[in-house]
Amino acid sequence: MNTKNTTQQNGYELISRHAFADVLINSNTQQKSLHSTVHAPATYSLCRFHAGIAQSRATYLTIQIGLHTHITLKPDFLQYTNHSCEPNVFFNSSTMELVTLKAIAPGDELTFFYPSTEWEMAQPFVCNCGSENCIQLINGASHLALSTLKKYKLTDFIEQLLIQQ
């Protein structure tokens, strides 16, 4: 079956293909997202990543790896990993790997919990993930209760900041 035709029928259009995922665009919302093309078990390393640009301020395209260090992701297509309050992947900034949190299957959208890497968000937003446990306002780890954060895998950087609180 032709993937491009299938994604168009589901309201998505294929933008680009990569080793383990496709970048799709939603025909209605124009939002881009990253979708798995592979089966992978929980705790599986999907790929290594590295810093494209390091800067002192957060943007909506960076992840935070230090108090004043925010990086763009390389490979570039990883920037289309959207937020969810029920994430299925995690950006491990200590090992520089994108790791599955649960088993994924072809077609699954790859999502991560933005506060797992961000102390303060550059552009806070109201979450529309639809999860039963949605936290609503996504504004960085510093704005969440410890009881909420304990439900998620967090980067070593965020864990260190929580200890210092």
C-alpha positions as CSV (number, residue, x, y, z in Angstrom):
1,M,0.0,0.0,0.0
2,N,1.3,3.5,-0.8
3,T,2.1,5.3,2.4
4,K,1.5,8.7,0.9
5,N,-2.0,7.8,-0.2
6,T,-2.7,6.2,3.2
7,T,-1.6,9.3,5.1
8,Q,-3.6,11.6,2.8
9,Q,-6.7,9.5,3.4
10,N,-6.2,9.8,7.2
11,G,-6.0,13.6,6.9
12,Y,-2.2,13.6,6.9
13,E,0.4,14.2,4.2
14,L,3.9,12.8,4.2
15,I,6.5,15.5,4.4
16,S,9.7,13.4,4.8
17,R,10.9,9.9,5.7
18,H,13.7,9.0,8.1
19,A,15.3,5.9,9.6
20,F,12.5,5.1,12.1
21,A,9.9,7.8,11.6
22,D,8.0,10.0,9.1
23,V,7.2,13.7,9.4
24,L,3.6,14.2,8.6
25,I,1.4,17.3,8.3
26,N,-2.2,17.4,9.3
27,S,-4.2,18.7,6.4
28,N,-6.7,20.5,8.6
29,T,-4.5,22.1,11.2
30,Q,-1.2,22.3,9.3
31,Q,0.6,20.9,12.4
32,K,3.6,18.7,11.7
33,S,4.2,15.6,13.8
34,L,6.6,12.7,13.9
35,H,5.2,9.2,13.5
36,S,6.9,5.9,14.0
37,T,7.6,3.5,11.1
38,V,8.9,0.8,13.3
39,H,8.0,-1.5,16.2
40,A,10.1,-0.8,19.3
41,P,9.9,-2.1,22.8
42,A,10.0,0.2,25.9
43,T,13.4,1.6,26.8
44,Y,14.7,1.2,23.3
45,S,17.1,3.8,21.9
46,L,15.5,5.0,18.6
47,C,18.4,7.3,17.8
48,R,21.2,9.4,19.0
49,F,20.9,13.2,18.7
50,H,23.3,16.1,19.2
51,A,23.2,19.9,19.5
52,G,22.6,21.9,16.3
53,I,22.9,25.3,17.9
54,A,23.5,26.0,21.6
55,Q,22.1,29.2,23.0
56,S,21.4,30.8,26.3
57,R,17.6,31.3,25.8
58,A,14.9,28.8,25.2
59,T,12.8,28.8,22.0
60,Y,9.9,26.6,21.0
61,L,12.4,24.5,19.0
62,T,15.0,23.9,21.7
63,I,15.4,21.5,24.6
64,Q,17.2,22.6,27.8
65,I,20.4,20.8,28.8
66,G,21.8,23.3,31.4
67,L,20.7,26.3,33.4
68,H,21.6,28.6,30.5
69,T,22.0,26.1,27.7
70,H,19.3,25.2,25.2
71,I,19.9,23.2,22.1
72,T,18.3,22.7,18.7
73,L,18.1,19.0,17.8
74,K,20.1,17.3,15.2
75,P,18.9,15.4,13.2
76,D,16.4,18.2,12.4
77,F,13.4,16.0,12.0
78,L,13.3,15.4,15.8
79,Q,11.9,18.9,16.2
80,Y,8.5,17.5,15.1
81,T,8.3,15.4,18.3
82,N,5.2,17.1,19.9
83,H,4.1,17.3,23.5
84,S,1.8,14.8,25.3
85,C,0.9,14.3,29.0
86,E,1.1,10.6,28.1
87,P,4.5,10.6,26.3
88,N,5.9,7.5,24.5
89,V,9.5,8.8,24.1
90,F,12.1,10.7,26.2
91,F,15.0,12.9,25.2
92,N,17.8,11.7,27.4
93,S,20.1,14.7,27.4
94,S,22.8,12.8,29.4
95,T,23.3,10.1,26.8
96,M,21.9,12.2,23.9
97,E,19.5,9.5,22.9
98,L,15.8,9.4,22.0
99,V,14.4,6.5,24.1
100,T,11.0,4.9,24.1
101,L,9.1,5.0,27.3
102,K,6.6,2.3,26.2
103,A,6.3,0.0,23.2
104,I,5.5,1.8,20.0
105,A,4.2,0.6,16.7
106,P,4.2,1.9,13.1
107,G,1.9,4.9,12.8
108,D,2.1,5.9,16.5
109,E,2.8,9.6,16.9
110,L,6.1,10.1,18.9
111,T,5.5,12.5,21.8
112,F,7.4,13.7,24.8
113,F,6.5,15.5,28.0
114,Y,7.9,19.0,27.4
115,P,8.5,19.7,31.2
116,S,10.8,16.7,31.2
117,T,13.4,18.8,29.6
118,E,12.3,22.4,30.3
119,W,12.4,24.3,33.5
120,E,10.7,27.4,32.0
121,M,8.9,27.3,28.7
122,A,9.7,29.9,26.0
123,Q,6.0,29.7,24.9
124,P,3.7,28.2,27.5
125,F,0.5,26.8,26.0
126,V,-2.8,25.0,26.9
127,C,-2.4,21.3,26.2
128,N,-4.9,19.6,23.9
129,C,-3.4,16.1,24.2
130,G,-6.7,14.6,25.3
131,S,-5.1,12.5,28.0
132,E,-7.2,11.6,31.0
133,N,-4.3,12.9,33.1
134,C,-3.7,16.1,31.1
135,I,-2.1,18.8,33.2
136,Q,-3.6,21.5,31.0
137,L,-1.1,24.4,31.1
138,I,2.4,23.5,29.8
139,N,4.7,26.0,31.4
140,G,7.9,24.1,32.4
141,A,8.8,21.9,35.3
142,S,9.3,24.8,37.7
143,H,5.5,25.4,37.6
144,L,4.4,21.8,38.4
145,A,4.0,20.1,41.8
146,L,6.6,17.5,42.7
147,S,3.8,15.0,42.9
148,T,3.0,15.6,39.2
149,L,6.6,15.5,38.1
150,K,7.2,12.2,39.9
151,K,4.8,10.6,37.4
152,Y,7.3,11.3,34.5
153,K,10.8,10.5,33.4
154,L,12.8,13.7,33.7
155,T,16.2,14.6,32.4
156,D,19.1,14.6,34.9
157,F,19.2,18.4,34.6
158,I,15.6,18.8,35.7
159,E,16.1,16.3,38.5
160,Q,19.1,18.3,39.7
161,L,17.0,21.5,39.8
162,L,14.3,19.7,41.8
163,I,16.8,18.6,44.4
164,Q,18.1,22.2,44.7
165,Q,14.6,23.5,45.4
